[in-house]
Amino acid sequence: MKAKHFITTPEGELHFPNLFEPEEFMNKRHYSARIVFHVPKGDKSLHPIVNCIRDAAKDQWGADTPASLKAKLPLKWDDEREQYFITARRTAKIGPPTIFDAQNKPITQDDEHVMYPGCRVRMYLRAHAYDYPGSQGVALLLESVQRLGDGEPIGVATVDPDKMFGPAEQNDGSHTPPDDDPFPF
């Protein structure tokens, strides 16, 4: 039996949370979330994650770890944003991941609003090496998420309606379209 490889990530930023309702991915239903680390490329704080991935690969392939595996590692660097990220999934058959607050009290679906994109989290992940015909790699599977605190909400724009629209013109009903309307529907 292969060893199980678990890792608790450092604090990061939650992105794309699907923690309470599964989503469709590759014809299967999964719970998922992404954690983003705003650290410089090569930062040593992420080495335990890399070591966990390597250990899972060594257990699967030994010294014969496929060279092509480097392109499929679950810890990825985004050159454009200069940040690392992990997208972790959990099959819906197993059920949702456990979710806790900073005092390790459960967060339920009734409180899912606190798990918004941008909040501060840690994840507990399991490294799983897979070897299917035509596909080899190591995935980080989502076990648990711990909410550590608030962060800057992502995708929530502050809007100023005066800049966007200006004042509305009052329509007294006297405006009628011209007879030569270019859009005669």
Secondary structure, 3 states (H helix, E strand, C coil): CCCCEEEECCCEEEEEEEEEEEEEECCEEEEEEEEEECCCCCCHHHHHHHHHHHHHHHHHHHHHCCHHHHHHCCEEEECCCCEEEEEEEEECCCCCCEEECCCCCECCHHHHHHCCCCCEEEEEEEEEEEEECCEEEEEEEEEEEEEEECCCCCCCCCCCHHHHCCCCCCCCCCCCCCCCCCCCC
